[in-house]
Amino acid sequence: MVRSLLGFVHRVVPKWNHAVLWGWPDGEDSVIALEQALQATRIRRVVMLMSEPAAPLSWQPGGKTRRVKKNSAAGVFWFCCARYVFFTHPCFTREFPPCVVSVNVWHGMPIKKIGLMIQGDPPISSRFALATSPFWADIMLRSIAPQSGLLTVGLPRNDRLFSNREKVLGKLGLSGEVRLLAWLPTYRKSVRGLPRTDGVDAGNVFEMPDVDPDGLNAFLKARNAVLLVKPHPMAACDTSGSWDHLRIVDDAWLREKSLSLYECLGAADLLISDISSVVIDYLLLDRPVIHAFSDLGEYESSRGFTVEPIADYFAGPVVSHARELMAAVDSVLSGNDPEAAKRRRLLELSHAHRDGGATRRLLEAVGLIDG
């Protein structure tokens, strides 16, 4: 009843010349990129709908920007009156009126099944969605089915991969000689959003059952490397451990450093992940990737993949145990990159544009700036 009433109000109220940004988490990199770029457009106001609008941010919003709580009367008001809505996750409505330029920015190209490929997970019917290449556009069409098709312009968050390494390391309190590594596992058991369990939950932040944090820290220290491990926002995250060269981080930790996740990724020499879409994004930097995937078979049976055979789409070696992982990391830090050719083939397949201009292309496509 409430959703139907909100849908009616959304259809009939006049639309003003402002843009609403609905991201999750609040400091998501696509939101940051869009908020900054919209300052120089014909938009009169940028409204960021946030879970915690008063919380500190990792960046300074522009003069056009207003922060409003999502689940509030003011949030509903600004949302219903917006001519432009950019969102990364489900928002107030499942269907936008034709007069609204609605863009499902999403949060990465889906190697694992999403939306219409998963029973019980219908997508939001937006006017547009985004893709990084024609190959992924086809998969996004079958997963999300936007009303007017895909904009193959890239993802705004990927613009922030092209960060200044020296500045990022400085904010992290690291010297330029340190090798910065990033580990981003996807969730196995969601504690937020749509309840589901995929693969086998390892019971730790690494989603690898035999990782010894103390041993991993000693391994990293001996190689003058620092590893940032950031669990997926939908996973449980215990950041209570403290080590010199191993840091378990969350969004609050990043905000304290005045950094975003993709700024850190842009400074990282190596990405460790499993099947997260961040792997596709990281291809833009042409740096080594290791897939830490101890439950590959179980994950394929439960969640499933959008591409087959999945082995053809791994951007680096696949490891299933901590000992294999450390051997693979050691090889990369020693200067080896045996899967560079395969990674570059995936880059060609996955990215029609290989620059930091995705946000500008998106705003050109929706008529907010001139091409």
C-alpha positions in Angstrom: 0.0 0.0 0.0 2.8 2.5 1.0 4.8 1.6 -2.1 1.8 2.1 -4.4 1.1 5.5 -2.8 4.7 6.5 -3.2 4.6 5.4 -6.8 1.5 7.5 -7.5 3.1 10.6 -5.9 6.3 10.0 -7.8 4.4 10.0 -11.1 2.3 13.1 -10.5 4.6 15.6 -8.7 6.5 18.2 -10.8 10.1 17.4 -11.5 12.8 20.0 -10.6 16.2 20.5 -12.1 18.1 18.5 -9.5 19.8 15.2 -9.3 19.5 12.6 -6.6 22.4 10.2 -5.8 21.5 7.0 -4.0 24.5 5.0 -3.2 25.5 2.3 -0.7 27.7 2.5 1.2 27.3 6.3 1.5 30.9 6.9 0.4 30.7 4.6 -2.6 33.2 5.7 -5.3 30.6 6.1 -8.1 28.6 8.5 -5.9 31.8 10.5 -5.2 32.7 10.7 -8.9 29.2 11.8 -9.8 28.8 14.3 -7.0 32.0 16.0 -8.0 31.3 16.0 -11.7 27.7 17.3 -11.3 28.9 20.5 -9.8 29.9 21.7 -13.3 26.6 20.8 -15.0 23.3 22.6 -15.6 21.9 20.8 -12.5 20.9 23.4 -9.8 21.2 21.0 -6.8 22.7 17.7 -6.1 21.0 15.7 -3.3 22.9 12.8 -1.7 20.4 10.5 0.0 22.5 8.9 2.8 22.0 6.5 5.7 24.1 8.8 7.9 24.0 12.3 6.4 25.8 13.8 9.4 28.7 11.4 9.4 32.2 12.5 8.2 33.0 11.9 4.5 36.3 11.0 2.8 35.9 14.0 0.5 34.5 17.6 0.6 31.2 17.8 -1.3 30.7 20.8 -3.7 28.6 23.9 -3.1 25.5 22.5 -5.0 25.3 19.4 -2.8 22.9 18.8 0.1 23.0 15.7 2.3 19.6 14.2 3.3 18.7 11.1 5.2 17.3 8.3 3.0 14.4 7.1 5.1 12.9 10.4 5.9 10.1 12.7 4.7 12.7 15.0 3.2 14.4 12.1 1.5 11.1 11.0 -0.1 10.4 14.6 -1.1 13.7 15.2 -2.9 13.6 11.8 -4.6 10.1 12.3 -5.9 10.8 15.8 -7.3 14.1 14.8 -9.0 14.5 14.9 -12.8 17.7 12.9 -12.6 18.3 9.9 -10.3 21.5 7.9 -10.2 21.5 4.8 -7.9 23.8 1.9 -7.1 21.3 -0.2 -5.1 17.5 -0.6 -4.6 15.9 2.7 -3.7 12.3 3.9 -3.0 10.8 2.6 -6.2 11.0 -0.4 -8.5 9.7 1.6 -11.5 10.5 5.2 -12.5 8.1 7.5 -14.4 9.1 8.3 -18.0 9.9 11.9 -17.2 12.7 10.9 -14.9 16.2 10.2 -16.2 17.0 7.2 -14.1 20.4 5.5 -14.3 21.2 2.2 -12.6 24.9 2.8 -12.0 25.1 -0.6 -10.3 28.4 -1.7 -8.7 30.4 -3.7 -11.2 30.2 -6.0 -14.1 28.6 -9.3 -12.9 30.8 -12.3 -13.1 28.4 -13.9 -10.6 24.7 -14.1 -11.4 22.6 -11.1 -10.5 19.1 -9.7 -11.0 16.9 -11.7 -13.5 19.5 -14.5 -13.4 18.6 -15.1 -9.8 15.1 -16.3 -8.7 13.5 -13.8 -6.4 15.8 -10.9 -7.1 14.0 -8.6 -9.7 15.9 -5.6 -10.8 14.7 -2.0 -10.7 13.2 -0.8 -14.0 15.4 2.2 -14.7 15.7 4.1 -18.0 19.4 3.2 -18.4 22.1 1.0 -16.9 25.8 1.1 -17.4 28.4 -1.3 -18.9 32.1 -1.2 -19.5 32.1 -2.9 -22.9 29.7 -4.5 -25.5 30.5 -7.9 -24.0 29.3 -6.9 -20.5 26.5 -4.9 -21.9 24.9 -8.1 -23.2 25.1 -9.7 -19.8 23.8 -6.6 -18.1 20.8 -6.4 -20.5 19.9 -10.0 -19.6 20.4 -9.3 -15.9 18.9 -5.9 -15.3 16.8 -5.1 -18.5 16.8 -1.3 -18.5 13.9 0.4 -20.4 16.1 2.2 -22.9 19.2 0.0 -23.0 22.8 0.1 -21.8 25.2 3.0 -21.9 28.6 1.5 -22.6 30.5 4.4 -21.1 32.2 2.7 -18.2 31.6 3.0 -14.5 32.1 6.3 -12.6 33.9 4.6 -9.8 36.6 3.4 -12.2 37.7 7.0 -12.8 38.9 7.0 -9.2 41.3 4.1 -9.9 43.6 6.6 -11.6 44.6 8.0 -8.2 47.9 9.6 -7.1 49.8 6.7 -5.5 52.1 9.0 -3.5 49.2 10.9 -2.0 47.4 7.7 -1.1 50.4 6.1 0.5 51.0 9.4 2.5 47.4 9.2 3.8 48.0 5.6 4.8 51.3 6.6 6.6 53.4 4.5 4.2 56.6 5.2 2.4 56.9 5.0 -1.4 59.1 1.8 -1.1 56.3 -0.2 0.5 54.4 -2.6 -1.7 50.7 -2.0 -1.2 48.4 -5.0 -1.7 44.6 -5.2 -1.6 42.3 -8.2 -0.8 38.6 -7.9 -1.5 36.7 -11.1 -1.0 33.0 -11.1 -1.9 30.5 -12.3 0.8 29.3 -15.8 1.3 26.6 -15.2 3.8 24.9 -11.8 3.6 24.2 -9.9 6.9 22.5 -7.0 5.0 20.2 -6.7 2.1 18.8 -9.8 0.4 19.4 -12.8 2.7 21.4 -15.5 0.9 24.3 -17.9 1.3 26.7 -18.6 -1.6 29.4 -21.2 -1.6 31.0 -22.0 1.8 31.3 -19.4 4.5 34.9 -19.7 5.8 34.0 -17.9 9.1 36.7 -15.2 8.7 37.1 -11.9 6.8 39.4 -13.6 4.2 36.8 -16.2 3.1 39.6 -18.7 3.1 39.5 -21.2 6.0 43.2 -21.7 6.8 44.6 -18.1 6.9 46.7 -17.4 10.0 46.7 -13.6 10.4 49.9 -13.6 12.5 51.7 -15.8 10.0 50.5 -13.7 7.1 51.6 -10.5 8.8 55.1 -11.9 9.3 55.2 -13.0 5.6 54.3 -9.4 4.5 56.7 -7.8 6.9 59.6 -9.8 5.5 58.7 -8.5 2.0 58.1 -4.9 3.0 54.5 -5.2 1.9 51.2 -3.9 3.5 48.0 -5.7 2.8 44.6 -4.0 3.1 41.8 -6.5 3.5 38.3 -5.1 3.1 35.4 -7.5 3.5 32.3 -7.0 1.3 29.8 -4.5 2.8 27.2 -7.3 2.9 29.5 -9.5 5.0 30.2 -9.5 8.7 33.4 -7.5 9.4 35.6 -7.9 12.5 38.3 -5.2 12.4 39.5 -5.8 16.0 42.8 -7.4 15.0 45.9 -5.3 15.0 49.0 -6.0 12.9 51.8 -3.9 11.4 51.5 -5.1 7.8 48.0 -6.6 7.7 45.1 -4.2 8.1 41.4 -5.3 8.2 39.5 -2.2 7.1 36.0 -1.0 6.6 34.3 2.2 5.3 34.7 4.0 8.6 38.5 3.3 8.6 38.7 4.7 5.1 36.8 7.8 6.0 39.3 8.4 8.9 42.1 8.4 6.3 40.2 10.7 3.9 40.3 7.9 1.3 37.9 5.9 -0.7 38.2 2.3 -1.6 39.0 2.9 -5.3 41.7 5.5 -4.5 43.4 2.7 -2.5 42.9 0.2 -5.2 44.5 2.6 -7.7 47.7 2.7 -5.5 47.8 -1.1 -5.0 50.4 -3.2 -6.8 48.3 -6.4 -6.6 44.7 -7.3 -6.2 43.5 -10.5 -4.4 39.9 -11.4 -4.8 37.7 -14.3 -5.7 34.8 -13.6 -8.0 34.1 -9.9 -7.1 33.4 -7.5 -10.0 36.3 -5.4 -8.7 38.5 -7.8 -10.7 37.0 -6.5 -14.0 37.6 -2.9 -12.8 41.2 -3.5 -11.8 42.0 -4.8 -15.3 42.2 -1.1 -16.3 45.5 -0.8 -14.3 47.1 -3.8 -16.0 48.5 -5.1 -12.7 48.6 -8.7 -11.3 45.5 -10.4 -9.9 45.3 -13.5 -7.7 42.0 -15.3 -7.2 41.7 -16.6 -3.7 38.9 -19.1 -4.1 38.8 -22.1 -1.8 35.1 -22.9 -2.5 35.0 -22.5 -6.3 33.0 -25.6 -6.9 30.4 -24.9 -4.2 30.1 -21.3 -5.3 29.4 -22.4 -8.9 26.7 -24.8 -7.7 24.9 -22.3 -5.4 25.2 -18.8 -6.9 26.6 -19.6 -10.4 28.4 -17.5 -13.0 27.3 -15.4 -15.9 30.2 -16.6 -18.1 31.4 -20.1 -18.9 33.8 -21.8 -18.6 34.7 -19.6 -15.6 38.4 -20.6 -15.9 38.6 -18.5 -19.1 37.7 -15.4 -17.2 40.1 -15.6 -14.3 42.6 -12.7 -14.6 45.4 -14.6 -12.7 46.2 -17.8 -10.8 43.5 -19.5 -8.7 44.6 -20.5 -5.2 42.5 -22.5 -2.6 44.8 -22.5 0.4 46.9 -20.0 2.4 50.1 -21.7 1.4 49.3 -21.4 -2.3 48.2 -17.8 -1.8 51.5 -16.8 -0.1 53.5 -18.6 -2.9 51.5 -16.7 -5.5 52.0 -13.3 -3.7 55.7 -14.0 -3.3 56.0 -14.7 -7.0 54.4 -11.4 -7.9 56.5 -9.4 -5.4 59.6 -11.1 -7.0 58.6 -9.6 -10.4 56.8 -12.5 -12.0 53.7 -11.9 -14.0 53.0 -15.2 -16.0 49.4 -14.4 -16.8 49.9 -10.9 -18.1 48.9 -11.9 -21.7 45.6 -13.5 -20.6 44.9 -10.5 -18.3 45.3 -8.1 -21.3 43.0 -10.2 -23.4 40.4 -9.8 -20.7 41.1 -6.1 -20.6 40.3 -5.9 -24.4 37.1 -7.8 -23.9 36.0 -6.0 -20.8 36.7 -2.3 -21.4 35.8 -0.2 -24.4 37.4 2.8 -22.8 40.6 2.6 -20.7 40.8 6.1 -19.2 39.4 8.1 -16.3 36.5 9.6 -18.4 33.5 7.3 -17.5 31.7 9.9 -15.5 32.0 12.6 -18.2 30.7 10.2 -20.9 27.7 9.3 -18.7 26.8 12.9 -18.1 27.1 13.6 -21.8 24.9 10.6 -22.7 22.1 11.9 -20.4 22.4 15.5 -21.7 23.9 17.2 -18.6 27.1 18.3 -20.3 28.0 18.9 -24.0 30.0 16.4 -25.8 
